[in-house]
Amino acid sequence: MNEKKGAEIKHSSKAENILFQINSKTKLGDLRKIAKDVKKDHELAMELWSTGEFLPRLLAILIMDKKLLSQDVLNELDKDIQAHPFNERNNLMDWLMANQLTKDKKTIALMESWENSPSPLQRRIFWYYQGRLRWTGQTPPDNTEDLLSAIEANLAQEEPEVQWAMNLTAGWIGVYDEKNRTRCMKIGEKTGLYKDEMVSKGCTPNYLPEFITIEVNKRQ
């Protein structure tokens, strides 16, 4: 899986045909249309993955067979993703979570085991998944107290990609769990994380006191 970018790799005609359709103007919706036609094809997914390129790898994720995503395979994918720039890296891992890892009990169990993974990308997904459970209105596991204690202890010194997901989890706990709302806001006040961040019009700031206040008001 760990192919070098730019290396001459011979692809199957099926892969070549798909790669011909992907260029800098390709949108995520276009990738989803291609994936809908292909359906599930793990072998083709690994061929597209071997290009080392961002958009083919996003498409590869859509057509992977989730039943073949063991911890060892995910470690290899993770290692490959580390070669991408920061934003691409996070996009690939989040896309993998949303389109594959949340779809099967086995991979959900793997995500839930990643809180202390040596990989920051896997730690990011552990936290992103916990936040996602809350914002999608699913009944979250009875682990809120443990999560908040870990956030309070570790948020300030975590890697930026993990900080974002931990902050997100604290934000959604604060929105939906009234008894912990003040505690979550205080986490933001203490760390000052995202306090001076500029956001686009209509977007909610990531700074916890503002995020929680705005999202709670939307729901009242």
For each residue, the residues with C-beta under 8 A, 3 or more apart:
1: 46 49 50 76 77 80
2: 76 79 80
3: 7 9 50 51 52
4: 7 52
5: 51 52 53 83
6: 52
7: 3 4
8:
9: 3 50 51
10:
11: 15 16 19 47
12: 15 16 44 47
13: 16 17
14: 17 18 44
15: 11 12 18 19 44 47 48
16: 11 12 13 19 20
17: 13 14 20 21
18: 14 15 21 22 34 38 44 48 56 59
19: 11 15 16 22 48 51 56
20: 16 17
21: 17 18 26 30 34
22: 18 19 26 30 31 34 55 56 59
23: 26
24:
25:
26: 21 22 23 30 31 55
27: 30 31
28: 31 32 58
29: 32 33
30: 21 22 26 27 33 34
31: 22 26 27 28 34 35 55 58 59 62
32: 28 29 35 36 62
33: 29 30 36 37
34: 18 21 22 30 31 37 38 59
35: 31 32 38 39 59 62 63
36: 32 33 39
37: 33 34
38: 18 34 35 41 44 63
39: 35 36 63
40: 63 64 65
41: 38 44 45 63
42: 45 46 63 64 65 68
43: 46 47
44: 12 14 15 18 38 41 47 48 60 63
45: 41 42 48 49 60 61 63 64 65
46: 1 42 43 49 50 60
47: 11 12 15 43 44 50 51
48: 15 18 19 44 45 51 56 57 59 60 63
49: 1 45 46 56 57 60 77 80
50: 1 3 9 46 47
51: 3 5 9 19 47 48 56 57
52: 3 4 5 6 57 80 83
53: 5 56 57
54: 57 58 84 88 91 92
55: 22 26 31 58 59
56: 18 19 22 48 49 51 53 59 60
57: 48 49 51 52 53 54 60 61 80 81 92
58: 28 31 54 55 61 62 91 92 95
59: 18 22 31 34 35 48 55 56 62 63
60: 44 45 46 48 49 56 57 63 64
61: 45 57 58 64 92 95 96 99 100
62: 31 32 35 58 59 99
63: 35 38 39 40 41 42 44 45 48 59 60
64: 40 42 45 60 61 68 69 100
65: 40 42 45 68 69
66: 69 100 101 103 104 107
67: 104 106
68: 42 64 65 73
69: 64 65 66 73 74 100 101 104 107 110
70: 73 74
71: 74 75 110
72: 75 76
73: 68 69 70 76 77
74: 69 70 71 77 78 110 122
75: 71 72 78 79 119
76: 1 2 72 73 79 80
77: 1 49 73 74 80 81 96
78: 74 75 81 82 93 119 121 122
79: 2 75 76 82
80: 1 2 49 52 57 76 77 83
81: 57 77 78 84 89 92 93 121
82: 78 79 89 121
83: 5 52 80
84: 54 81 88 89 92
85: 88 89
86: 89 90 160 161
87: 90 91
88: 54 84 85 91 92
89: 81 82 84 85 86 92 93 121 161
90: 86 87 93 94 121 124 161 164
91: 54 58 87 88 94 95
92: 54 57 58 61 81 84 88 89 95 96
93: 78 81 89 90 96 97 121 124 125
94: 90 91 97 98 124 125 128
95: 58 61 91 92 98 99
96: 61 77 92 93 99 100 101 125
97: 93 94 100 101 102 111 125 128 129
98: 94 95 101 102
99: 61 62 95 96 103
100: 61 64 66 69 96 97 103 104 107
101: 66 69 96 97 98 104 107 108 110 111 125 129
102: 97 98 107 108 111 129 132
103: 66 99 100 107
104: 66 67 69 100 101 107 108
105: 108 109
106: 67 109 110
107: 66 69 100 101 102 103 104 110 111
108: 101 102 104 105 111 112 129
109: 105 106 112 113
110: 69 71 74 101 106 107 113 114
111: 97 101 102 107 108 114 125 126 129
112: 108 109 115 126 129
113: 109 110 117 126
114: 110 111 117 119 122 123 125 126
115: 112 123 126 127 150
116: 123
117: 113 114 122 123 126
118:
119: 75 78 114 122 123
120: 123 124 158 159 161 162
121: 78 81 82 89 90 93 124 125 161
122: 74 78 114 117 119 125 126
123: 114 115 116 117 119 120 126 127 158 159 162 165
124: 90 93 94 120 121 127 128 159 161 162 164 165
125: 93 94 96 97 101 111 114 121 122 128 129 165
126: 111 112 113 114 115 117 122 123 129 130 165
127: 115 123 124 130 131 162 165 166 168 169
128: 94 97 124 125 131 132 165 168 169
129: 97 101 102 108 111 112 125 126 132 133
130: 126 127 133 134 140 143 147 169
131: 127 128 134 135 165 168 169 171 172
132: 102 128 129 135 136
133: 129 130 136 138 140 141
134: 130 131 137 138 140 169 172 173 175 176
135: 131 132 172 175
136: 132 133
137: 134
138: 133 134
139:
140: 130 133 134 143 144
141: 133
142:
143: 130 140 146 147
144: 140 147 148 173 177 180
145: 148 149
146: 143 149 150
147: 130 143 144 150 151 169 173
148: 144 145 151 152 170 173 180 183 184 187
149: 145 146 152 153
150: 115 146 147 153 154 166
151: 147 148 154 155 166 169 170 187
152: 148 149 155 187
153: 149 150
154: 150 151 157 158 166
155: 151 152 158 163 166 167 170 187 191 193
156: 191 193
157: 154
158: 120 123 154 155 162 163 166
159: 120 123 124 162 163
160: 86 163 164
161: 86 89 90 120 121 124 164 165
162: 120 123 124 127 158 159 165 166
163: 155 158 159 160 166 167 193
164: 90 124 160 161 167 168 206
165: 123 124 125 126 127 128 131 161 162 168 169
166: 127 150 151 154 155 158 162 163 169 170
167: 155 163 164 170 171 188 193 194 206 208
168: 127 128 131 164 165 171 172 206
169: 127 128 130 131 134 147 151 165 166 172 173
170: 148 151 155 166 167 173 174 184 187 188 208
171: 131 167 168 174 175 184 206 208 211 212 215
172: 131 134 135 168 169 175 176 215
173: 134 144 147 148 169 170 176 177 180 184
174: 170 171 177 180 181 183 184 185 208 211 212 216
175: 134 135 171 172 181 211 212 215 216 219
176: 134 172 173
177: 144 173 174 180 181
178: 181
179:
180: 144 148 173 174 177 183 184
181: 174 175 177 178 184 185 212 216
182: 185 186
183: 148 174 180 186 187
184: 148 170 171 173 174 180 181 187 188 208 212
185: 174 181 182 188 189 208 209 212 213
186: 182 183 189 190
187: 148 151 152 155 170 183 184 190 191 208
188: 167 170 184 185 191 192 193 194 195 207 208 209 211 212
189: 185 186 192 208 209
190: 186 187
191: 155 156 187 188
192: 188 189 195
193: 155 156 163 167 188 206 207 208
194: 167 188 197 205 206 207 208
195: 188 192 207
196:
197: 194 205 206 207
198:
199: 203 204 205 206
200: 203
201:
202:
203: 199 200
204: 199 210 211 214 215
205: 194 197 199 210 211 214
206: 164 167 168 171 193 194 197 199 211
207: 188 193 194 195 197 210 211
208: 167 170 171 174 184 185 187 188 189 193 194 211 212
209: 185 188 189 212 213
210: 204 205 207 213 214
211: 171 174 175 188 204 205 206 207 208 214 215
212: 171 174 175 181 184 185 188 208 209 215 216
213: 185 209 210 216 217
214: 204 205 210 211 217 218
215: 171 172 175 204 211 212 218 219
216: 174 175 181 212 213 219 220
217: 213 214 220
218: 214 215
219: 175 215 216
220: 216 217
